[in-house]
């Protein structure tokens, strides 16, 4: 299942485990399912930060096989103490939790609540996530960690979902965005809260980030160090344009975000036209 998994190293000691965006390839089945028709089609990365004998894993990926590959790689770098941080509760970010059941798994309290609420749905999903291993260390709004000699700050936001946790490396001015930012377009999971998401994006923009590493994005850009802060502006622009559209308007994503694509803030992936169509339907539903 991990034959197309790419291990990228955008910075020394920081790794991205990227899979997906492989034309004609499906991992689970030909039938509709969350893995093939979402995360794998759009591309997804989880991350690790390794310093000495300690490692932090940001999200546990889309399958147990992927999680095992991440763990093998981290331990091969010499890490013995592993800490997991969950960016939010969605299936493609927690499917590998079982592989790290013996580790500290950190999440904010809202992520834990939503995971518990979704436990039965995850067990019946295609593919199923069962057992769902829960986080064992919770925080409310922020938490500071040190991984080896790397300071890491966890901060909760309400962007994309109510329980987003981003990671900030203050010494490197590097932001791990989870699904708060997504290229080519954010997935509207909570259409009634989009105005709040805009306010929260303003708060996210206060971080003096030099580069941003999202979970869903372009592998080559991630490998080259990540996205510029204009990525936040592009996401704000997309949400603002969605909210301003007339009820009967159905512009293509490529047209709606033409300026941001032209200036390089976003990289157009045609598969995101389907995400965009679902976003329009969600707003009008």
N, C-alpha and C positions, 0 to 999 in steps of 0.2 A: 504493500500500500504506500510505501514511502519512496518509491523509485524515482519520483520527480522532486523530492525534498531537496532544497538548496540551503546550505549553511553559509550565510554571508557574515562578514566581519566589517561592519561600517566603521568601527573604531577599535583600537586594541582592547581586548577583554570584553567587548560588547558584540554579541552574536545575534543574528536574526535567522530564524528557522522558517523558510519561506516555501510554500507549496501552492500550486494552483495556476490558473491561467494557462492550462495546457489544452490546446484545441483538440477536440474529439475524444478526450480522456475523461472517464468517470471512475470514481473509486468504489462506490457502494453498489449501485444498481442502475439499470436503465429506467426504473420507475422514479417518479418524482420523490426527492428526499432533500432534507436540509443540508446535507454535506455537499452533494454534487451540485445542486442548483443554487446554492448560496456561497458558502465559504470557498469551495474549491474552484468554482467557476470564476469568482471575482478575485481570487488570490488572497492568501492570509499568511501573516507572520506572527509567531510568538518570539520572545526575546530572552536572552540571558545576559546578566552582568556577572563576570567572574573576576574575583580578586583574591589571590592567594588560595586558601583552601575553602573559601566561601563562594557561594553562587546564589544569585536571585533569578528566578524564572518568572517571567511576566506572561501569564496565561499558559494553559497546558495543552493547547492545540486541538485539532479536530478529530483525533482518534487515539486509542491506546497505543497503536503502533507509532504514531507521530510522537506521542509523549515519551515512549521508550527510547526513540531515537534522540530526542532532546536530552534525556537523562544520561544516556550513554556518552553523548558528546561532552556534556558538562563534566561528568566524572572523569572522562579521559583527559580533560584539561587540568586535573588535579584537585577539583572541588570535592570536598567531603561533607560539608554542611550546606544543605540546600534549603532555600526558602522560596516559597511560591507566593506570588501576588496575583490576584484575579482582577482583571480590568472591569468586568461586569458579569452579569449572570447568563448571558446568551450562550446557547449550546456550543457554538464553534469556538468558545474560549475556555470551556470547562470540561470538554469531553475526555480529556486525558487525566483528570484529577486523581483517578484511582492509582495511577503509576506513582504518584507522590503522596500516597496516603500516610507514609511514615515520616513526612516532613511537616514543618510548619507551613500552613496554608492561610494566607492573610487576605481578608476582604473587609469592605465596610459593612456596617450592620444591615443596610438596605440590600446589598447583594446577598447576604445570608438569608434574609427574609424572602427575597424573590426566588432564590434557589429552592428553599423549602416549599414554597407555593407551587413551583413548577416540577417538583420531584416526580409526581405521577405522570405528567406529560412527557418528561424526558425518558422515562422508562418505556413508554409506548411509542416513542418517536422512531423514525426511520432515518438512520440507524439509531437504536436505543442507547441511552446513557444510563446504565444500570449495572452496578450500584453508582449512585451519585455521591461522591465523596465530598463532604461539606468542609468549608473553612473552619479552622480551629483557633484562629486568633482574629478578633474583630476590632475595628476602630469606628469612630463616629464620623469625623470630618477630616482629620489629618493624622499622619503618623510619620515619625522620622526613624530611619534605619541607618545602620552602617554595615555595608557588605565588604568585608576585608577592610580596605582603607578608602572605600567609596561611599560618601554620604548620599543617601537616597531619601527623598521626601515623597510621601503619598498624599494626594489631595483628592477629595471627593468633589465631583461636579455633576450637574444634571444637564448632560448633552447626549443626545441619541437615546439614552435610557436614564432612569431616575437614579441609578446607582453607579455611575461611572467613576472609576479610580484612575487618575493619571499619575505617572511617575516623573519626578523632576530631579535631575542631577545638577545641583547648583554649581559645582566646581567646573563642570563642562558645559553648562547652559544648554543641556540636552533634555528635550521633552518627549516622553513616551506617551502617545496620545490615546492608545486603545482604539475604540471606535468613535471617540468624540470628533475625530476628523477622518474622512475617508475619501479616497481618490478613485473614481471621478466625482461621486456625489454621496453625501451622507444618506444613510437609510433612515427613513422617517418611521421610527418604531412607535412614537407617541405623538401623533399629530396635534393633539389638544395642548401640548406643552411647547410648541415651537417658539412662541414668543419668549418663554423662559429660557429656552436653549440659546436664543440670541443674546440675552442678558448674560448668560453663563459664558458664552464665547467671548464677550467683552472681558470678562474676568480672566479667562484663559489667556487672552492676549496680553495681559499685564506681566506675564512671565517674560523675562528678557531672553527668550530662546534664540539660540543661533541656528539650531536644526531641530526638526521634529521627525519622530519615527512613529508612523501609524501601524495598526495591525493590517488594514486593507489598503494597499497601495501598489506602486510600481516597484518590482524587485530591483531593477537597475538603479533607480533613484535611492532606494533604501541602502543598497550596497555602496553607493557613492557618498553616503553620509546623511541622507534624509532630505526632508522638504524644508524650504525656507518658511519664515513666519507668514509670508503671504498666503500660505495654506489656510490659516485661520480666517483671513480676510475672504478667501474664496468660498469657504464654508458659510460664513455669514452672508455673503452675497447670494449664494444659492437659496438659503432659507428665506431671505428677504424677498427674493424674486418669486419663490413659491407662494408666499403669503400675499403678494401683490397681484397674482394672476387672476384675471376674470374667471368666473366659474366654468365657462365653457372652453377655456383655452387649453390646448394640448401641445405646447411647443416641444420640439425635440431637445434633449439634453445638450446635444452638440451646438444647437442654436442659442439656447438659453444661457449657456456658459461659454460662449464663443470667445469673449474677451479674456476670461481667466485661462482658457486653454491656449489662446494665442500668446499670452505673456508668460506661460510656463508654470503658473501657479498650480494648475491641474494638468493631468495627462489623460487624454480622452481614451476610454476603453468602451467599445461599442456595446459590450454586455451590460453596461450600466444604464443603457436606454430602458431596459426592463425594470431595473430598480427605480428609475425616474418615473416610469409609467405607474408602478405600484405606489410611489409617493403621491402622485397626483390623485390616484384613486382613494388613498387613505385620507387625504385632505378633504375630499368631497364625500367621504363615506359617513 
